[in-house]
Amino acid sequence: MPQSTIETVVDMLAARRDQIDLAIEALGGPATGAKPSKRPSTAEPAKVRRGRPPMSEEDRQAASERMKKFWAERRKATKKAAKKAADKG
């Protein structure tokens, strides 16, 4: 395709784009092609804390003890099940 033909096509497309932008503006939408924001516009967005709050040393220690107890009981139950299966078989 010759260079002048490409330039002509580009110019035609740009003109058509301008017409479409004007039509969108007339209908009340944004002419940039960007989607409208779903968040309501406010002067200051609300500060939302995400994630978990930090744990204190006492909370960490309590959680550690709970999990040690949990896994000890879990190992005990596994050993019982294995012994029961071995006795059966």
Secondary structure, 3 states (H helix, E strand, C coil): CCHHHHHHHHHHHHHHHHHHHHHHHHHCCCCCCCCCCCCCCCCCCCCCCCCCCCCCHHHHHHHHHHHHHHHHHHHHHHHHHHHHHHHHC
